[in-house]
């Protein structure tokens, strides 16, 4: 099979497209012929040596995929050869073939083309887990999500709308209209407006129930300003500074919670639980039109370096696909 292999860490020059041996599925695993994968910020961090993947003989990045089942292990019961599937993996999705546990391989909605499905799992499972499972967002409640035009942001906007919650997002000037078009109730251009002031005005001074943050740094203290009593801040990334100043005197009277979370390093059963809950609660909403993958651009595997450079420029709205 062909795969992107990291032979070192650093700039995009360490991304090497090579012919490597096919993986073999274990008893409860399926072998997938990959149609597409999608980029995530974690891929750039892994390439730079700042976010190691799971131990493997070859370091092949990639956290999500869509494709067709090519072979199944002897104990597999949920999938057959020829099934169209998508899902999350700890690594290895920058390849024409991969193996994954059968319960992590989800059916692709009938309304979504095979390659486009690669843009679903990482961002929708992340946003659903952070907002709903950990943040407690429900109908009638409100959320603030930073980087509203990112993959997670575009998924969060749609999820909030689908469950009857209100959502405010932050983004740059060029992406304001895209966030409005997806259905955000409040879009704050962070280059011209203080998001904490805007959110408090939007909520009548009460604040939001949950904040989903991928930035970190000085956003943490301002996120607390935006939060209502007994609200939650769910930190799913650190695109900004990794060290955050925080006025603890604000935290106590709000009886607030700050939750840090990642998907990649969770135990298998926890990954399965998050994926299966997403499948049960949200997958049907793709076929009825409430949810859709938001795709910015597509690159072939041989142009993986160009794709990662484009992601690093922060110009994309939604997902960047790599088609095999």
Secondary structure, DSSP 4 states (H G I P E B T S, - for coil): -EEEEESS-SSGGGEEEEE-PPP---TTEEEEEEEEEE--HHHHHHHTTSS-----SS----SEEEEEEEEE-TT--S--TT-EEEEE-SS--SBSEEEEEGGGEEEPPTTS-TGGGGGTHHHHHHHHIIIIIIT---TT-EEEESSTTSHHHHHHHHHHHHHT-EEEEEE-GGGHHHHHHHT-SEEEETTTS-HHHHHHHHTTTS-EEEEEES--TTHHHHHHHHEEEEEEEEE---SS-SS----HHHHHHHT-EEEE--STTS-HHHHHHHHHHHHHHTTHHHHTTS----EEEEEEGGGHHHHHHHHHTT--SSEEEEE-
